[in-house]
Amino acid sequence: MQALLNDIELDVQELKCLIQSMLTDTNPVLRIVAKRNIHQMQERLDALTKLLDDTFVITPVEHVASDIVEKTTESEVISEPVADVPVEATHVSDIAVPASQILAERIKPATDLQHAISLNDSFRFTRELFAGDATRMNEVVRLCGGASSLDEAMSVFMSTVQPDEENEAAADFIELLKKYFS
């Protein structure tokens, strides 16, 4: 699933570059390539949707609500409205997990710094800190994530990027490093 998401992310970056190129160059080939990119991205999104449908099972709540109503007599008061009974999305591998466990307890923390960066932040950092060079950004993120301490990661970041002190993206990247190493 992660590989598919990475491919979609690359498709978005490529489409963004194509659209920027189309603003300055009216070459019809760019339009054809952009359409092909959109079609490829749509196929990957459809594959991701199918994968999600195959991977996650929705547990219906109707029987739970009807059981509550049947077991409650007219003189009893239901402490919670039936409409507030949640629908649980349970991952196939988590079926043994008790229903009372909340989703946040089942979400695993990011295994590396690359996965701790949101897609939007990834695009923003690439654009604002690395002049659009995603490969360079990924290398710096890999080096920072491989650091043994926050100080070492900060040293790597500062020496390779040399950010402007007033750059908001640089401040956000540093904040992300602090959270990752805490």
N, C-alpha and C positions, 0 to 999 in steps of 0.2 A: 504494500500500500504506500509506503514511504517513497519507493522508487517512482511510482506513478505520480505522486504529489511533486516530487522533484522535477519530473518531466513537464508537468503542467506549469510549474514555476518558470522553467526555462522557456516554455512556449510563450508565456506572458511577457518575459523580458525580450524575447525575439520580436514579438508583435509590437511592443512599445518602440523598439529601435526602428522597425519597419515604418510605423506610423510617423515617427519623427523624420525619417528619411523622405517619406512621401510629402511632407510639408515643404521641403526644399527642392525636391526632384519630382517632376511629373511623369517619370518613366512608367508606362503601363505595366511593365513586368513586376514592379514593386507591388502594385495592386493585386496581381495574380498570386504572388508569393504570400501576401498578407491574407488573402482569402484561403489559400491552402493551409496556412498556419492556423487560422481560425477553425477550419474544418478538422484539422488534426487535434487541436485542443478540445473541440467538442467531442471527438471520439474518445479521448482520454477521460474527459469528465463523465461521459456515459459509462465507460469501463469502471471508473471509480464509484459511480452510483450503483452499478450492478454489484461490485465488490462489497459495498456497504450493505446492500440489501441481503447479500448472501451471508455476510458475517454477523450482522446484528439481528436479534430476534425480538419482536415486540410482544410483551406479555400483556394480553388483554385484561382490562380492569372490570368489564361488565359483570363477570361472575362475582367479583369481590363486592361490588356495590350492591348486587341483588342479595348476597348473603347477609350483608349488614342490615338491609331493609327487612328481610325475612326474620332475622333474629331479634329485631327490635319490636317490642309491643307498643301499643298506642300510648301507654303511660310513660314509656321510657323516652329520654331525649338523646338524640344522637349528638355526641360531643363535637364531631366534625362533620361539615356538610359532605354529602356523597360526591358532589362535584369536585371537591378538593382532593379526592383520592388520586394519587399520581399514576401515570402510565410509566412503567419502568422499561428502559431500553437495556437489555442484558446482552453482553457479549457472549458468544457461544462458549468461550473458554472460562467464563466467569459464572457459569450456571450454579456452581456450588457455593457462591458467595451469598450470604444471607441478604434478604430483600431489605432489611433495615439499614444495611451499610450504605452510606451515601456515595454518590458518584465521585466526589472529590477524594474520597479515601481509596478509590480504585484506580484513579489516574496516577500513572507513574511519573515521577519528575524527569526532566530532560536528562538524557544520558550524556550529552555533550553540549558544548556551547552553541554549536550550529543549530541544534534542535530547540535551544532556549530562545532563539531569535524568531520573532513572528515574521510572517511573509511580508507584511507591510514595512516593518523595520528593515528587513533584509534589502528590499528595494530602495528604501530611503538611505540606508547606510551606503549601499553601492553607489547611489547617485551623488550623495553629498560628501562622503568621506573618501571615496575611491574613484571619483571621476568616471563612474559608469563601468569600471573594471570589476566584474563579478568574480573573476578568477583570483584577482589580487585580494579582494575582500575575503573570499573563502579561505585563502592561505593565511591571512592575518587571524581570522577567527579560529582556524585550526591551531595555529601557534599559541594564541591566547588561551584556548581551551586546554591545551596540553601543558600549560604552565602549572607549577606546583603551588603557587600562591597568588593572591591578588596583586601583590607588589611586582612579581615577575610578569604577570599578564599586563599590568599597567605599563611596565617598562617596554614590553614588546609593542604594545599599541602605540605608545608615545613615540618610540623610535622609528617605527615603520610608517605611521600615518602622519605624524607631526601636525596634529590638528590645531586649528585656530582656537584660542581660549574662549571666544564668544560663540563658537559654533554649537548650536543646540543639538545637532545630531551627535557630535562628539561627546557632549555631556550625557546624552541618553545612552550612548555606547558604554561610557564609563560606569553609569548607573547599572546597566545590564551586567557588566563585569562584577561589580560589587555584589549584586544579588546572586549571581552564579557562584561566587566564591564564599558566600556567607553560609 
